[in-house]
Amino acid sequence: HTAMLLGAAKLLKQYEDQIEGTIKLVFQPDEEGFTGAKKMLDAGVLENPKVDAAMAMHVHSGSPSNMVLYSTGPSMAGCIRFRITVNGVGCHGAMPETGVDPINIAAHVYLSLQEIISREIAPAEPAVLTIGKFSGGDAPNIIPDKVIMEGTIRNVSKEVGEFIFKRLNEVATMTAKMFRGEAKVEELSSVPPLNNDKELADEIASYIKDLLGEKAVYCFEGGKGMGSEDFASYSYKVPSMYFMLGAGTKEENPEYGYPMHHPKVTFNEDILVTGAAIHTYSAIMWLKNNK
């Protein structure tokens, strides 16, 4: 992504006489940790000069190379990253009655959290609660004094995400108390659902079609993915458009097409020039047509 934006910077300098306004290029920190956009916004990235519209692009493994995918309206889920610290009392494994087992507590917390999605959220409301880290203990015969659990809440509705986090806090703390321990819940970072401005998205899509052809651009009308994107924070400040650029399928090359965060994922780097061209042409044309 950085390479494509650097390519766009080079092209924009080459075609500088065609730029009818100002273009800002944002090399955003900590996109995966959901803190980068907020830090950029706090630093005034949308001011001096004022920003009127924002566009972002992400490669997509598993889609045909150079195919562009986008959606209008709510397009990706919001996310809350959290940590649960379960505190007990360490002791020897042969004498569990002399301690308070945080692994046992954490196991009950883990199972209980699944009930929030299955029994407290409407089946038609997309929501996911995942524990991806469960860490405690160093020796097989010692009950530790602490367990750390970390995970994510994904939600299309901001209100639903806040409800799940509130219930997660209640379930964790009360379950720990029930088994004589304590639990502390922390929000590590969060990002709201991504909202693509329909008018802007369709306009940018028309410029991409100029470059790649009508059939190379596909719109999922009202489509929603449960992945999350830090760029979403911009979409609540200015009209925004976020799209995916196909980075190859297994039919093209057996090395392509693995899921995005798979350890074997390989992207078709021939799309780098396409991404740079899309950034450049879309920005120039949008400024020309929106004086």
C-alpha positions in Angstrom: 0.0 0.0 0.0 2.8 2.4 0.8 4.5 1.5 -2.5 1.3 2.3 -4.5 0.9 5.7 -2.7 4.6 6.5 -3.3 4.0 5.6 -7.0 1.0 8.0 -6.9 3.2 10.7 -5.4 5.6 10.4 -8.3 2.8 10.4 -10.9 1.1 13.4 -9.3 4.3 15.4 -9.4 4.7 14.4 -13.1 1.1 15.7 -13.8 1.2 18.5 -11.3 0.0 21.1 -13.9 -3.3 19.1 -14.1 -4.1 19.3 -10.4 -6.8 21.9 -9.7 -6.6 22.0 -5.9 -4.7 20.2 -3.2 -4.1 16.5 -2.7 -2.9 15.1 0.6 -1.3 11.6 0.7 -1.7 9.9 4.1 0.8 7.2 5.1 -1.2 6.0 8.1 0.4 4.5 11.1 -1.0 1.5 13.0 -3.8 0.6 10.6 -4.0 -2.9 12.1 -4.2 -1.6 15.7 -7.0 0.9 15.0 -5.2 3.9 16.4 -3.7 5.5 13.3 -6.6 7.4 11.9 -7.6 8.9 15.2 -4.1 10.1 15.8 -4.0 11.6 12.3 -7.3 13.3 12.9 -6.2 14.7 16.3 -3.0 16.0 14.6 -5.2 18.0 12.1 -4.8 16.0 8.9 -8.2 17.2 7.6 -7.2 20.9 8.1 -4.8 23.5 6.6 -6.1 23.1 3.9 -9.5 21.7 4.7 -10.2 18.3 3.2 -13.4 17.8 1.3 -13.3 14.1 0.5 -11.1 11.0 1.3 -10.3 7.8 -0.6 -8.5 4.7 0.5 -7.5 1.4 -1.2 -6.5 -2.0 0.2 -5.3 -5.0 -1.8 -7.6 -8.1 -1.7 -6.1 -11.6 -2.0 -8.4 -14.0 -3.7 -10.0 -11.6 -6.2 -8.8 -11.4 -9.8 -5.8 -9.2 -10.3 -6.7 -5.5 -11.1 -10.4 -6.1 -10.3 -11.9 -3.3 -8.1 -14.5 -4.1 -5.5 -16.5 -1.6 -3.4 -19.8 -1.2 -1.6 -21.9 1.8 -0.7 -23.3 2.8 2.7 -22.2 0.7 5.7 -19.5 -1.4 4.2 -17.3 -2.9 6.9 -17.8 -3.8 10.6 -16.7 -1.7 13.5 -14.3 -3.3 15.9 -13.5 -3.1 19.6 -10.2 -4.7 20.7 -10.2 -5.7 24.4 -8.2 -7.4 27.1 -9.6 -9.4 30.1 -7.2 -9.9 33.0 -8.3 -12.7 35.4 -6.6 -12.6 38.8 -6.6 -15.6 41.1 -4.3 -17.0 43.7 -1.4 -19.2 42.6 -0.7 -22.5 44.3 0.6 -26.0 43.7 -1.4 -28.1 41.3 -1.7 -30.9 43.9 -3.4 -28.6 46.3 -5.9 -26.5 44.3 -8.0 -25.8 47.4 -5.2 -23.5 48.7 -5.5 -21.1 45.7 -8.0 -19.6 43.3 -7.5 -21.0 39.8 -7.7 -18.2 37.2 -7.5 -20.7 34.3 -10.7 -22.3 35.5 -12.3 -18.9 35.8 -11.1 -17.8 32.4 -12.5 -21.0 30.8 -15.9 -20.3 32.3 -15.6 -16.6 31.1 -14.7 -17.8 27.6 -17.7 -20.1 27.4 -20.1 -17.6 28.9 -19.1 -14.9 26.4 -20.4 -17.0 23.5 -23.9 -16.7 24.9 -23.9 -13.0 24.3 -23.9 -13.5 20.6 -26.1 -16.6 20.5 -28.7 -15.4 23.0 -28.6 -11.6 23.4 -28.1 -10.4 19.8 -30.8 -10.8 17.2 -29.9 -13.5 14.6 -30.4 -10.9 11.8 -27.9 -8.5 13.4 -24.3 -9.2 12.3 -21.9 -9.5 15.2 -18.9 -11.5 16.1 -17.0 -11.9 19.4 -13.6 -13.6 19.2 -11.0 -14.5 21.8 -7.7 -14.9 19.9 -5.3 -14.8 22.9 -5.6 -17.0 26.0 -2.4 -17.0 28.1 -1.7 -18.2 31.6 0.8 -20.4 33.5 4.3 -21.5 32.9 4.5 -25.0 34.5 2.2 -28.0 34.2 2.0 -28.6 38.0 1.5 -25.0 39.1 -1.8 -23.0 39.2 -0.8 -19.5 38.1 -2.1 -16.3 39.7 -3.2 -14.6 36.4 -4.6 -15.3 33.0 -4.7 -12.8 30.1 -7.4 -13.1 27.4 -7.5 -10.7 24.4 -10.0 -10.5 21.5 -12.2 -8.5 19.3 -15.9 -7.5 18.9 -17.1 -6.9 15.4 -20.4 -5.1 14.8 -22.2 -3.4 11.9 -24.2 -1.3 14.4 -22.1 1.0 16.7 -24.8 0.6 19.4 -24.7 -3.2 19.2 -20.9 -3.1 19.7 -21.2 -0.9 22.7 -23.9 -3.3 24.2 -21.7 -6.3 23.6 -18.7 -4.7 25.3 -20.9 -3.7 28.3 -22.2 -7.2 28.6 -18.7 -8.7 28.2 -17.6 -6.6 31.2 -20.5 -7.7 33.3 -20.1 -11.4 32.4 -16.3 -11.4 33.0 -16.4 -9.6 36.3 -19.4 -11.5 37.7 -18.1 -14.9 36.6 -14.8 -14.3 38.2 -16.4 -13.2 41.4 -18.6 -16.3 41.4 -15.4 -18.4 41.5 -13.6 -16.3 44.1 -11.4 -14.4 41.7 -11.4 -11.0 40.0 -11.5 -9.9 36.4 -10.6 -6.5 34.8 -11.8 -5.6 31.3 -10.0 -3.0 29.2 -10.7 -1.5 25.8 -7.4 -1.5 23.9 -8.6 0.3 20.8 -11.7 0.7 18.6 -12.9 1.7 15.2 -16.5 2.5 14.1 -18.2 0.8 11.1 -16.9 2.0 7.7 -19.4 4.1 5.8 -18.9 4.7 2.1 -20.5 7.8 0.7 -22.6 6.6 -2.2 -22.2 9.7 -4.4 -18.5 9.8 -3.9 -18.0 6.1 -4.3 -19.9 5.9 -7.6 -18.0 8.9 -8.9 -14.6 7.5 -8.1 -15.8 4.1 -9.5 -16.5 5.9 -12.8 -12.9 7.2 -13.0 -11.6 3.7 -12.2 -13.7 2.4 -15.1 -12.0 4.9 -17.4 -8.7 3.3 -16.5 -9.6 -0.4 -16.2 -12.8 -0.8 -18.2 -16.4 -1.3 -17.1 -16.1 -5.0 -16.2 -13.2 -4.4 -13.9 -15.2 -2.6 -11.3 -17.9 -4.4 -9.2 -20.2 -2.8 -6.6 -21.7 -4.8 -3.8 -24.8 -2.7 -3.2 -25.3 -2.6 0.5 -22.7 -5.4 1.0 -21.1 -5.6 4.4 -17.9 -7.4 5.4 -17.1 -8.3 9.0 -13.5 -7.2 8.7 -12.7 -3.8 10.1 -10.7 -0.8 8.7 -9.0 2.0 10.6 -9.9 4.4 7.7 -13.5 4.2 8.9 -12.8 7.1 11.3 -12.4 9.4 8.4 -15.8 8.5 7.0 -17.5 10.2 9.9 -15.7 13.5 9.2 -15.7 13.8 5.4 -17.4 12.0 2.5 -15.2 8.9 2.1 -14.7 6.0 -0.3 -12.8 2.8 0.5 -12.3 0.1 -2.1 -10.4 -3.2 -2.6 -8.0 -4.0 -5.5 -7.8 -7.6 -6.5 -4.3 -9.1 -5.9 -4.6 -12.5 -7.6 -6.4 -15.8 -7.5 -5.1 -19.4 -7.4 -6.3 -19.8 -11.0 -3.8 -17.1 -12.0 -1.0 -18.5 -9.9 -1.0 -21.3 -7.3 0.9 -18.9 -5.0 -1.9 -16.3 -5.0 -5.3 -16.4 -3.4 -4.5 -17.3 0.2 -6.6 -15.4 2.9 -5.3 -11.9 3.6 -3.5 -12.8 6.9 -2.5 -16.3 6.0 1.3 -17.0 6.6 1.6 -18.0 2.9 -0.2 -15.1 1.4 1.4 -13.7 -1.7 0.2 -10.7 -3.7 0.6 -10.2 -7.4 2.9 -7.2 -7.4 2.0 -6.3 -11.0 -1.0 -4.6 -9.5 1.2 -1.9 -7.9 1.1 0.2 -11.0 -2.7 -0.1 -11.2 -3.0 1.1 -7.6 -0.7 4.1 -8.2 -2.6 5.0 -11.4 -6.0 4.8 -9.6 -4.9 7.1 -6.8 -3.5 9.6 -9.3 -6.3 9.7 -11.9 -9.1 9.6 -9.3 -7.7 12.5 -7.3 -7.0 14.6 -10.4 -10.5 14.0 -11.9 -12.4 14.5 -8.7 -10.8 17.9 -8.2 -11.6 18.9 -11.8 -15.2 18.0 -11.4 -15.8 19.3 -7.9 -14.4 22.8 -7.8 
